């Protein structure tokens, strides 16, 4: 159903997300939710904590070799996650 000015419900929701500055937070939640899809089950199972603060993704892993591998491939991980989100959500990764 369309309202009188011809905007679709999707457009109205997008306008509200922009007006209330919630789009960035929604993208962060989606990105964290897609961690297993992007990185795979093996890495996801060894990840104990994952959060975003100021466009920086903080990752806590339980495997030292995985920590080192993620450190070396940070740029690739950032690109894959941002591609999944459809826009730049993160620009740095800190591995704990």
ZIJOWO-V66512 format. One record per run of one state. SS is the DSSP state (a for helix, b for strand, c for the rest). FROM is the first residue (numbers start at 1). LEN is the number of residues. If there is no record, write none. Layout:
ss=SS from=FROM len=LEN
ss=SS from=FROM len=LEN
This chain:
ss=c from=1 len=8
ss=a from=9 len=11
ss=c from=20 len=3
ss=a from=23 len=11
ss=c from=34 len=1
ss=a from=35 len=5
ss=c from=40 len=1
ss=a from=41 len=5
ss=c from=46 len=1
ss=b from=47 len=7
ss=c from=54 len=2
ss=b from=56 len=6
ss=c from=62 len=2
ss=a from=64 len=9
ss=c from=73 len=1
ss=a from=74 len=12
ss=c from=86 len=6
ss=b from=92 len=4
ss=c from=96 len=1
